[in-house]
Amino acid sequence: MAKRKRAESNAVKKAKTLVSKYREAAAKAKKAYISAQRLEATAKRAGKKAKAAKYAKLAKAQKNAYNRYLKLQKSAESKYQKVAKKAKILNNLKSISREIASHKRSASGLFEGKAAIYASDGSSTTIVYISPNNTESQTISNDITSWAVDSGAPMHSFARVSQIEYEVSGTITGKTRHEAEVKYAQLRTWAQEHKQLTYTGDQYSSHLMIASLSKSYSADMAYNLNVSISFSLVYTASIAISPTKKSSKKKTSKSSKAVSGGKSRSYTTITIKPGDTLWALSRKYGKSVAWLQKVNGIKNANLIYAGKKLRVK
């Protein structure tokens, strides 16, 4: 049975239509430009200067139109590629979700195991199934100061999560040993490429990277492999370094911002440091992430700039 082609999203259709529109307009303008050039050449040979000047002016206008539509076409094609890529990623993730749900209900779920590993970014629909046998654990490690701190100081200022690890030991199953080895080879490739992965089993987490990977064989497992995988969670908040600018204005620890009614309110500001996140700062200063975004005019909670001022109270 032939596989049904997935319907395109409205955004992809719209972007594709725009590309076709500008491509056709560019082709039409190019044709008119070439035609005007020919008419200009014919008028010149006939000694009709007025007509030649008229067609020269028309040719110039059509050439400008052609270049304009060509530029619009290039921009539309770039937008289409971005929209199509985003749609492909969403479709891949939806396909993975459906496949895993179907796998869990099928006989292959009992044969291969119900825990699944796949690329978090939706760049492919490849899934590696594993059957955990004795280990599926999570470990959280914190860096905590060993020095004395001021009494009453917020303790979360002197500690931070250093690592979150997931440990999985289990079996990769294949109808042949080669099939099991191919699945293990996919895990090895992801590990070598430092691919961000999603693991779903008794535990679930995305944005994991394989920290260690090993396999072993046993005499009673002709077609299977025993594997041990250690994942480390990768935080996805973005910190950008902004260029420093010299300012003649005096720096203060207070700033004011106009609010409704013509009144002004004073805020305590800090300088964002590399490694800071809105979530961590919200915990430190007792304000929600939404409050920090609103007061500071931040649209993306995962993108703040080191060196910039931030109102926190």
N, C-alpha and C positions, 0 to 999 in steps of 0.2 A: 504494500500500500504506500503510495507516494506521500511524503511528508508535506503537510499543509504549510504554505508560506505565511509567516507571521505578518499581520496587518501593521502598516506603518502608523505611528502616532500622528496626531494633528500637527504637532510642532515640526516633525520631520517633513510632512507633506507640504506645510507652509513654506519651509526653508527651501525645499526642492522646487516648488512652484516659482519662488522668487529667482532662483538660479536660472530656470528656463526662461523667465520673463526678460531678464537682462541679457541673456545669451542671444535670444531672438532679436532684441532691440539693437544689440551690438552688430549682429549680422546684417540687419536691415540698414543701419547707418553706414556700414562698410560698403555695402552694395551701392548705396546712393552716392557715397564719396567717390567710388571708382567711376560711376556713371557720369558724375559732374566733371571729373578730370578728363574723361574722353570727349565730352561736349566742349570743354574748354579748348582742348587740343584741336578739335575740328574747326571751331570758330577762329582760332589763330591761323590755321592753314588757309582759311577762306578770307583772311584779312578783316574779319569783323571784330574790331577791338572792343566795342561796347558789349557785345555778347560774350566775348572771351572773359572780360572783367566780371560780368554777371555770374558766369559759371565758375570762375576762380573763387569768388566770394561764397558761392554755394558749396563748392568743394571744401573750403576751409571750415564752414559751419558744420558740414557733415563729418569732417575729420575730428573736430572737437567733440561732436556728439558721440562718435564711435569711441574715442578715448575715454569719455565720461562713462559710457555704458560698460566699457571693458573694465574700468575700475570698480564700478558697482557690481559687476559680475564676479570679480575676484573676491570682493568683500562678502558677497552672498554665498559663494562657494566655501569660504573659510567658516562662515557661520553654520552652513549646512553640515560640514564635517564635524564641528563641535557638537551640534544637536544630535546628529546621527550616532556619534560615539557615545554620548550620554544615554541615548535611547537603547543602544546595544548593551551597555552595562546594566541598565535597569532590567532589560529583557533577560539577560544572562542570570541575574540574581533571582528573578522570579522563576525562571526555569529550574535553577538549582533548588529553590525552596519547594517547588512542586515535585521534583525528582526525589528529594530526600523524604518528603511526606509519603510518596508512593512506595519508596523503598522500605520504609518502616512497616508498611502494611503487607508487603509481599513476602514470599518465601525466601527471596534473596537477602532480606533483612536478617533472617535467622542464620543464613549461610555465611554472609560476609560480615555481619555485625551492624549495629544501628548507629554507631558514632561516626560522624562524617567530618572531613577536613577539606576545605576549598579556599580559593583565593578571595580575600575580602573585597577587592576592588572590582570584581565581576569581569575581569579581563578574559576569563575562560569559564567554561562550564564543567571542567574536570573536577571530579569528586573522588577522594580516596576514603574508603570505608575501613573501619577498624573495629574489632571486637575486644573491648577492654576486659581483662580477666581478673586482675588483682589490684591495680593501681589507677586511680583517676582522682588526683588531689590538686589542691590549690594552696600556695604558700605566699604570704605577704611579708615583705621585709621592709623595715623602717630604719632610716638613719636618725638616731637620737643623740643629742649632745651628751657628753660625759662630764661636762663642766657644770658648776653650780649656776643657777639662774636666779634672777631677782624674784623675790616673793611677790606673788600677785600677777606676774607677767604671764601672758597667754602661752600655754605650753606648746600649742601648735606652731608657734614661731620658731621653736627649737627642734622640730622634728619634721621629716618629710618621707613620703613613700619612696623607697629606693628601687624596689622591684616587686612585681607580682608574677609568680611562676605557676604554671600548670604542668603537672606530671601525668603522663598516660603510658601505661604498659598494656600490651594486648597482642592480638593476632591479626595479621593480614592474610586473607584467604584468597586462593585462586583455584581454578579448575585444574591448573597445572602449576608446577613450581615457577615456570617462566612467567606466567600471568601474575603471580604474587611478587616476583622480582620487578616486574614492570611498574607495579603500584608503589613499591618501595623506591624505585628509581625516581618516580614523580616527587615523592617526599624529599629525596636527596636534592633534586633540582631546585625545589622551593627553598630548601635550606641554603644552598649555595648562592641563590639569587637574592637571598634575604627578603623573600616575599612575605607580605602581610597576609595572614591566614585567619580563617574563622573555624573554630572547633565547636561542634555541637554533639553532645552526648548527655551524660547525667549533668554535666556542666556545660555552660555556653559562654563563649567570649569571642569577640572579633579583634582585629588588629593585633594578632599574635605573630611572633617570629620564632622559628625553630632555633633554640639555643644549643641543643644537642640531640643527636639521632643515632640509634644503634639497632642492630638486628642480630638474631642468633637462630640456630637451627637445633632441632631435636629429632631423634631417630623415629619417633612415633608420629611425626608431622611431615609426611611426604610432600605435600603441596602447600604448606603454610609456612609463615615466617613469624617468629616472635620479635616484636619491636618495642623499643622504649623511646619515648619522645618527651623532651623538655621544652615547653614554650615560655617565652617571656612577653609580657604585655608591653605594647608600644603606645605611649601617649601621643595623641594626635593634635594637641593644641599647637598653634603656630606662633612663634615669636620672631619678629622681624627687627633688625637693627637699623634705626634711622640715622642719617648723617647728622652729626652735631653741628649746630649753628651758633655763632657768636652773637651774643646779645648784650646791649649796653644797659638794659633794664635790670634793676635790682631784683633778685630772686627772693621771694617770701614763702613762708610755709602755709599761708592762707590765700585763698582766692575766692572771688565772689562771682555769682552767676545770677542774672536777672530772672525773676519768676513772675507769674501772673500778678496783676495788680500794681505793677511798677515797683515792687519791693525787691530787695536783693538779699541773698542768703550766703553766709560764709561757709566754705568747705575746707576741710583739711586735705592737703594734696601730698602725694608722694611721687618719687621718681621711679618709674618702672625699671626693674633690673632684668637682665637676661635670665630666663628660667621662671619668671613670674607668670602666673596664669590668673584670669579673672576668678576662677573657682577657688584657688588657694587664697587670693586676696579677700574674697568675700567671706571665707571662713575666718581669716585673721582679723578683719575689722567689723565683723558682725553685720554685714550688708549682703543682700541677695545679689546674684549675678545680674538679674534684670534691673535692679536699682543702679548698679554701677554702669550698665550700658546706657540707661536713660540719662543719668546725670552727666556722663562723659560723651554722650553722642556716639557710642560705639555700635556699629551695625552687626559685626561678626564677633561673637563672644570668644571665638578661638583665635582671634588675630589682634594682638596688641603689640605696641612698639617699645622696645627697650630705649630708655633715654627720655621718653615722653612723660609729661605730668599726668597724674590720675587723681581725681577727686574720690576720696574714700570715706569721708564722714561729713 
